[in-house]
Amino acid sequence: MIYLFIVFTVILLVIGQFQANISADEIRKKFTDERSRFFQWQGVEVHFKDEGNGIPILFLHGTSSSLHTWDDISDILKANHRIIRLDLIGSGITGPHPQREYSIDMYLTLIEDFATFLGLDEFVIAGNSSGAMWAWNYAALYPNKVSGLILMNSAGFNMQKVPLRFRLVQYRLGRWLLKHSTPIWMVKKGLSEVLYSKKPDRKSLERYQQLMLREGNRQAFVDVILNRQAANTALLSAIQAPTLLLWGRHDQLYPLSQAYLFQAQIPKARVEVLEQSAHIPMEEEPFTCSAQIQLFIHTLQHSRYAIH
């Protein structure tokens, strides 16, 4: 009954607040810049940015996010490292998969083909939330390519607090609403569920909203949630790469206790807790995250796991 109450409450709140899709061309004009590049893959133009020089680090964002979630970290790290980030299929400028395919295998194939496209024989892979889950799956399956693994509030174990939008997907009427109504207050609520110390500014809220409105992205979100697969955490023990677990202490989706579950199963893992963050620490504490990443890379370079 509580779920029905939530659904009908949302209906009352969003009446008169329906937003049309924004065309892919319009989104591209607004959010690409001179650093934007595209990778042709399975009928999709995958948007990415590749900046800086040095050790390559590939960053993967979470569900309903985009490569912009790494903006602050990229600006800090690109002075000393090669920073690569992309809008994953179903999100950002990239948009949906033509066949509405959002399996773990699809994402792993995308990452492998993208790495091959860029000529990345060995690199560090990092991710947040579901992006972190793709990262640790990739590290387990391609140990010779991954020299270091960075997981920020990773998905993999059971989500403890399910966000409202995820719950609405379980209902036909909820799915219809999610595909037709994305008011700014809903975006703000969604971000409030993953932030602790930071309040998103108007520019960030509008960017999140408009990228969600990119044609196909709202349907993709529904498809992703409806087809979520249980993670195969048995793969964690196969990860050979040294692993840094950066975890926001106040995450309600994947609480800090789960960081230690990952640490217990990944052979060469350590946990660093970010005291002023929740689920997306790279947006709340970019300087602290960047410092931890640089220390991790420095350690890799000066150990027998050094990157060549």
C-alpha positions as CSV (number, residue, x, y, z in Angstrom):
1,M,0.0,0.0,0.0
2,I,2.8,2.4,0.8
3,Y,4.0,2.1,-2.8
4,L,0.6,2.9,-4.2
5,F,0.5,5.9,-1.9
6,I,3.8,7.1,-3.3
7,V,2.7,6.7,-6.9
8,F,-0.5,8.6,-6.5
9,T,1.2,11.3,-4.5
10,V,3.6,11.8,-7.3
11,I,0.8,11.9,-9.8
12,L,-0.8,14.8,-8.0
13,L,2.5,16.6,-7.8
14,V,3.4,16.3,-11.4
15,I,0.1,17.2,-13.0
16,G,0.9,20.0,-15.4
17,Q,4.6,19.4,-15.1
18,F,5.2,17.3,-18.2
19,Q,8.4,17.8,-20.2
20,A,9.0,16.9,-23.8
21,N,12.1,15.1,-25.0
22,I,15.0,17.2,-26.2
23,S,16.4,16.2,-29.5
24,A,19.9,14.6,-29.6
25,D,21.1,17.4,-31.9
26,E,20.0,20.1,-29.5
27,I,21.6,18.3,-26.5
28,R,24.8,17.9,-28.5
29,K,24.9,21.6,-29.4
30,K,24.4,22.6,-25.8
31,F,26.7,20.2,-24.0
32,T,29.6,19.3,-26.3
33,D,32.7,21.5,-26.4
34,E,36.1,21.5,-28.1
35,R,37.2,18.5,-26.0
36,S,34.3,16.3,-27.1
37,R,34.9,13.3,-29.2
38,F,32.8,10.4,-30.5
39,F,33.2,6.7,-30.8
40,Q,31.0,4.8,-33.2
41,W,29.7,1.6,-31.5
42,Q,26.7,-0.6,-32.4
43,G,24.9,2.2,-34.1
44,V,25.5,4.7,-31.3
45,E,27.8,7.7,-31.2
46,V,29.4,7.4,-27.8
47,H,30.4,10.7,-26.4
48,F,33.7,10.9,-24.5
49,K,36.6,13.2,-23.5
50,D,40.3,12.3,-23.4
51,E,42.5,14.9,-21.7
52,G,46.0,15.2,-20.3
53,N,49.0,13.0,-20.5
54,G,50.5,10.2,-18.5
55,I,49.0,7.1,-16.9
56,P,45.5,6.6,-18.4
57,I,42.6,6.5,-16.0
58,L,39.2,5.5,-17.5
59,F,36.2,6.9,-15.4
60,L,32.7,5.3,-15.5
61,H,29.7,7.1,-14.1
62,G,26.6,5.6,-12.5
63,T,22.9,5.3,-13.6
64,S,21.3,8.5,-14.9
65,S,24.6,10.4,-14.6
66,S,27.1,11.5,-17.2
67,L,30.7,12.2,-17.7
68,H,30.1,15.6,-16.1
69,T,30.1,14.0,-12.7
70,W,33.9,13.8,-13.1
71,D,34.4,17.4,-14.2
72,D,36.1,18.6,-11.0
73,I,38.3,15.5,-10.6
74,S,39.3,15.7,-14.3
75,D,40.3,19.3,-14.0
76,I,42.6,18.4,-11.1
77,L,44.1,15.2,-12.3
78,K,44.6,16.0,-16.0
79,A,47.7,18.0,-15.2
80,N,49.6,14.7,-14.4
81,H,47.5,11.9,-15.9
82,R,45.5,11.0,-19.0
83,I,41.9,11.3,-17.9
84,I,39.3,9.5,-20.1
85,R,35.6,9.6,-19.4
86,L,32.5,8.7,-21.5
87,D,28.8,9.0,-21.4
88,L,27.8,5.4,-21.1
89,I,25.0,3.9,-23.2
90,G,21.6,5.1,-22.0
91,S,22.9,8.3,-20.5
92,G,24.2,11.8,-21.2
93,I,24.8,12.9,-24.8
94,T,25.4,9.3,-25.9
95,G,21.7,8.3,-25.5
96,P,20.0,4.9,-25.7
97,H,21.0,1.6,-27.2
98,P,19.1,1.0,-30.5
99,Q,17.9,-2.5,-29.3
100,R,17.4,-1.3,-25.7
101,E,20.1,-3.7,-24.5
102,Y,21.5,-2.8,-21.1
103,S,23.0,-6.1,-19.8
104,I,26.2,-6.3,-17.9
105,D,27.7,-8.1,-20.9
106,M,26.8,-5.1,-23.1
107,Y,28.6,-2.6,-20.9
108,L,31.6,-4.9,-20.6
109,T,31.8,-5.2,-24.4
110,L,31.5,-1.4,-24.8
111,I,34.4,-0.9,-22.3
112,E,36.6,-3.4,-24.0
113,D,35.9,-2.1,-27.5
114,F,36.4,1.5,-26.3
115,A,39.7,0.6,-24.7
116,T,40.8,-1.1,-28.0
117,F,39.7,1.9,-30.0
118,L,41.9,4.1,-27.9
119,G,44.8,1.7,-27.9
120,L,44.7,1.2,-24.1
121,D,46.8,-1.9,-23.5
122,E,47.1,-1.3,-19.7
123,F,45.2,1.3,-17.7
124,V,43.6,2.2,-14.4
125,I,39.8,1.9,-14.4
126,A,37.6,3.8,-11.9
127,G,33.8,4.0,-11.4
128,N,31.0,5.2,-9.2
129,S,27.9,3.2,-8.3
130,S,26.8,1.0,-11.3
131,G,29.9,2.4,-13.2
132,A,32.0,0.9,-10.4
133,M,30.3,-2.4,-10.9
134,W,31.2,-2.4,-14.6
135,A,34.7,-1.5,-13.5
136,W,35.2,-4.4,-11.1
137,N,33.6,-6.9,-13.5
138,Y,36.0,-5.7,-16.2
139,A,39.0,-5.9,-13.9
140,A,38.1,-9.5,-13.0
141,L,37.6,-10.5,-16.7
142,Y,40.6,-8.6,-18.1
143,P,43.3,-8.8,-15.5
144,N,46.1,-8.2,-17.9
145,K,44.7,-4.8,-18.9
146,V,43.8,-3.4,-15.5
147,S,46.8,-2.2,-13.5
148,G,44.7,-0.5,-10.9
149,L,41.0,-0.4,-9.8
150,I,39.2,2.5,-8.1
151,L,35.7,2.0,-6.8
152,M,33.6,4.8,-5.4
153,N,30.5,3.7,-3.5
154,S,30.2,0.7,-5.8
155,A,27.1,-1.3,-6.6
156,G,27.3,-5.0,-6.3
157,F,25.7,-5.9,-3.0
158,N,22.1,-5.2,-2.1
159,M,21.0,-1.6,-2.3
160,Q,19.9,-0.6,1.2
161,K,17.7,2.4,0.4
162,V,16.0,2.4,-2.9
163,P,15.5,5.9,-4.4
164,L,12.0,7.0,-5.3
165,R,12.5,6.8,-9.1
166,F,13.7,3.3,-8.8
167,R,10.6,2.3,-6.9
168,L,8.3,4.0,-9.4
169,V,9.7,1.8,-12.2
170,Q,7.9,-1.2,-10.6
171,Y,4.5,0.3,-11.5
172,R,3.1,0.8,-15.0
173,L,1.8,4.2,-14.1
174,G,5.1,5.0,-12.4
175,R,7.0,4.1,-15.6
176,W,4.7,6.3,-17.7
177,L,5.3,9.2,-15.4
178,L,9.0,8.8,-15.4
179,K,9.0,8.8,-19.2
180,H,6.9,12.0,-19.4
181,S,7.6,14.1,-16.4
182,T,11.0,15.2,-15.1
183,P,10.4,18.4,-13.2
184,I,13.3,20.2,-11.6
185,W,12.1,19.4,-8.1
186,M,12.2,15.7,-8.9
187,V,15.8,16.1,-10.1
188,K,16.6,17.9,-6.9
189,K,15.0,15.2,-4.8
190,G,17.0,12.6,-6.6
191,L,20.3,14.4,-6.0
192,S,19.4,15.0,-2.3
193,E,19.2,11.2,-1.9
194,V,22.9,10.8,-3.0
195,L,24.5,14.0,-1.5
196,Y,25.4,14.8,2.1
197,S,27.3,18.1,2.5
198,K,26.7,19.7,-0.9
199,K,23.6,21.4,-2.3
200,P,23.5,21.3,-6.1
201,D,23.4,24.7,-7.8
202,R,20.9,25.7,-10.4
203,K,23.3,25.1,-13.3
204,S,24.0,21.5,-12.1
205,L,20.3,20.8,-11.6
206,E,19.4,22.0,-15.1
207,R,22.2,20.0,-16.6
208,Y,21.1,16.8,-14.9
209,Q,17.5,17.5,-16.0
210,Q,18.2,18.3,-19.6
211,L,20.5,15.3,-20.1
212,M,17.7,13.1,-18.7
213,L,15.4,14.8,-21.2
214,R,17.7,13.8,-24.1
215,E,15.5,11.7,-26.4
216,G,15.6,8.1,-25.4
217,N,17.3,8.6,-22.0
218,R,14.2,8.4,-19.9
219,Q,13.1,5.2,-21.6
220,A,16.6,3.9,-21.1
221,F,16.5,4.6,-17.4
222,V,13.3,2.5,-17.1
223,D,14.8,-0.3,-19.2
224,V,18.0,-0.3,-17.1
225,I,16.1,-0.6,-13.8
226,L,13.6,-3.2,-15.1
227,N,16.4,-5.4,-16.4
228,R,18.9,-5.0,-13.5
229,Q,20.9,-8.2,-13.0
230,A,22.3,-9.5,-9.8
231,A,26.0,-8.9,-9.6
232,N,28.2,-11.9,-9.6
233,T,30.3,-11.0,-6.5
234,A,32.1,-14.3,-6.8
235,L,34.2,-12.5,-9.5
236,L,35.7,-10.2,-6.8
237,S,38.2,-12.8,-5.7
238,A,39.5,-13.0,-9.2
239,I,40.6,-9.3,-9.3
240,Q,44.4,-9.1,-9.4
241,A,44.8,-5.3,-9.6
242,P,45.5,-3.3,-6.5
243,T,42.2,-1.7,-5.5
244,L,41.3,1.6,-3.8
245,L,37.8,1.7,-2.3
246,L,36.8,5.4,-1.9
247,W,33.6,5.5,0.1
248,G,31.3,8.4,1.3
249,R,30.5,7.7,4.9
250,H,26.9,8.9,4.6
251,D,25.8,6.8,1.6
252,Q,22.3,5.5,2.2
253,L,22.2,3.5,-1.0
254,Y,25.3,1.4,-0.5
255,P,26.4,2.0,3.1
256,L,30.0,2.1,4.3
257,S,29.7,-1.4,5.7
258,Q,29.6,-2.6,2.1
259,A,33.1,-1.1,1.4
260,Y,34.5,-3.7,3.9
261,L,32.6,-6.5,2.1
262,F,34.4,-5.5,-1.1
263,Q,37.7,-5.3,0.8
264,A,37.2,-8.7,2.3
265,Q,36.8,-10.3,-1.1
266,I,39.2,-8.4,-3.3
267,P,42.8,-9.6,-2.6
268,K,44.7,-6.3,-2.8
269,A,42.1,-3.7,-1.6
270,R,42.1,-0.9,0.9
271,V,39.3,1.4,2.1
272,E,39.5,5.2,2.4
273,V,36.5,6.9,4.0
274,L,35.3,10.3,2.8
275,E,33.8,12.0,5.8
276,Q,31.7,14.7,4.1
277,S,30.3,12.6,1.3
278,A,27.4,10.3,0.5
279,H,27.0,8.3,-2.7
280,I,28.8,10.6,-5.2
281,P,32.0,11.7,-3.4
282,M,33.7,12.9,-6.6
283,E,31.1,15.7,-6.7
284,E,31.2,16.5,-2.9
285,E,34.9,16.1,-2.1
286,P,36.8,16.3,-5.5
287,F,40.0,17.6,-3.9
288,T,40.1,14.8,-1.3
289,C,39.2,12.2,-4.0
290,S,41.9,13.5,-6.3
291,A,44.5,13.4,-3.6
292,Q,43.6,9.8,-2.7
293,I,43.7,8.9,-6.4
294,Q,47.1,10.5,-6.9
295,L,48.5,8.8,-3.9
296,F,47.2,5.5,-5.2
297,I,48.7,6.0,-8.6
298,H,52.0,7.0,-7.0
299,T,52.0,3.8,-5.0
300,L,51.3,1.8,-8.2
301,Q,54.2,3.4,-9.9
302,H,56.6,2.5,-7.1
303,S,55.5,-1.0,-6.5
304,R,56.0,-4.3,-8.3
305,Y,52.6,-3.7,-9.8
306,A,54.0,-0.6,-11.6
307,I,52.2,0.5,-14.8
308,H,54.3,0.3,-17.9
